[in-house]
Amino acid sequence: CSVYDMLCWLTGLTYRSYYQDLLLNSFSDLLDKPEKSDDAFAVDGIGLEIQTAKSLLAYPQTITAANLTDAITEVCYYAEDVLITVLGHGDADCTYAVEHSNNSLNLYYPPRSEDCLQMIIDVLRSMLQPLTFLKKQCALETKYYGWQQCTYGSGVQPSCWQCGEHSSIYPSSSHDCSGTSPLQLYLTDSLGGMLPHSLSSIGCKSSCSTCTKSSPGMPCLTPLGFSRFSRGTRTGKDLSNVLTKFLSNDHVAWLLTLVPKPPSTLPEHYGFVTSLVLSSVVPLTQRQATHKSVADAFKKCISEQTIDLYNNPTDLTNALGNAYGCSQTGHEAKSHLPPYADLSSISMTNTCPDQDVHCAPYIDCLSANCYKYMAKQHANLYFSWSIYLPWNLWKCLCSLLDAFGSINCKSFGCPGCSCTPSSHGAKHNCSCRALVCCRAVLPTFYRYGFTFKDPKMLLDGKNRKRCSHFYTQLESVVKSTYFTKLFDQCDMILWRIREPFSYLVLALWLLSLLYLLHIMVIRLDLLHIKSHLHSPSSHRIAAQSLLAAARVGKLGRVFYLQP
């Protein structure tokens, strides 16, 4: 499975016999039930009432059935545009554009529209990371180490990681890419440090032979699968423009909200907790009135799921807000202290100006669209994930910190850098002029589902960020007391739910132990238990003697004790 195959699958979907049913009826059961109108009236004695159209109440806006119909239509339409932009219209040496939709690849299409909707969601989720990375990287100018001017297509020579030779931290605005292109390498799945995985299937039972279990949090990297280009060359800017239309209109986010997936990788965890804080934890005064229902539903789920045994939902929401923070609302001066660093401090919208403060727009999540919308009807899932998954998120962050510290600058060709792989970024030992300039950083971020959030700001002369700054800030987040308090709060909720049952089990075990002690010292007759031994004196024997081998053998002959 590759991005090329998935785009061809979406292009050919419009020619399926159930396509119209897919547009109109496949998602009706996944939306909120319409509320009955109070404006009831009768016509010829028949009672009638007006019902509102089905929709999905969500943050930051309600998703309507018309939105979803448009989303499926636009996704299929722009899939063909992406294919043509990357491969061209075709020629005798490669596939013609008209053949993308004829299923010459023998791709599988489900027989029912409902199953097809689920497959659309799986396809979009698998394509999201590489296409989002392409969109962001190709939108960046060359002076910010982007691929906007990089060429790709027939006859373009591939290049190593960095695009061109940058003589200083501030490349000239007139600097153009050389004849070789890292974008060409990336499109053909050959760029060193960013090689894809071998993905054979997607969905609930996705299969990948190269996913590693030793590094928790690393997502499966879907290969792009582009190999043959028609005559002519194009630039990264052309690719960024079409991918912006494909990904930036919330069409993908709407569809992914219908069937939410539990976060399992670091970018999914990161995208989920970021949206959770914005939709359910940020104070109500900072949200529109239409968004309050999602926050209210989340707090209501805390009481319902705990059977009212946990009476302080605000304690949980405060712990979530403190640990994850909100990059869009800023933070207090207290958050600059290492023990109080929150997760959003590595993904701020601005750089904190103080010299000894390292909060900055370091990373941007490539899977943010998976959880951009938070639906009210899924509040019980969000609550469950918020108390069971913080430990997994923390382990994934530790894995990213270890991977960043293990970077080998020499193997990526960073000039003049002599840092050791075991301590990269620690104590200013990386000699690279900036975080963005270090050739090994972006491949490491990519393998964990991230890219640079704002390279321009990270390269700014006044607040330029180096590898040591990111390492220090991420280490502060991992060691933050806020995570410890969040773990304690999650443990408290789980204990409150299990507390009555735990005490009940303890009481039953104590009662059983008391009964065993009682029959060990008192004759059975005193408890009015009928003996099944044939001896006339069986009622007068001591309880201890029943444990003798001979007596046990006689008990074994009782018919209803036998299997």
RAURZI-V973695 format. One record per helix or strand. SS is the DSSP state (H for helix, E for strand). FROM is the first residue (numbers start at 0). TO is the last residue. If there is no record, write none. Layout:
# RAURZI-V973695
SS&FROM&TO  SS&FROM&TO
This chain:
# RAURZI-V973695
H&2&12  H&18&23  H&27&29  E&31&31  E&35&35  E&40&42  E&45&47  E&50&50  E&54&55  E&57&58  E&62&63  H&64&86  H&96&98  H&112&138  H&141&143  E&150&152  E&156&157  E&179&180  H&181&186  E&198&200  E&206&207  E&232&234  H&235&246  H&250&257  H&265&280  H&283&285  H&288&304  H&312&323  H&332&335  H&337&339  H&342&345  E&346&346  E&360&360  E&362&364  H&367&370  E&373&374  H&375&387  H&389&404  H&409&411  H&420&422  H&425&427  H&438&446  E&449&451  H&454&457  H&466&477  H&480&520  H&523&526  H&535&539  H&542&546  H&548&554  H&558&560
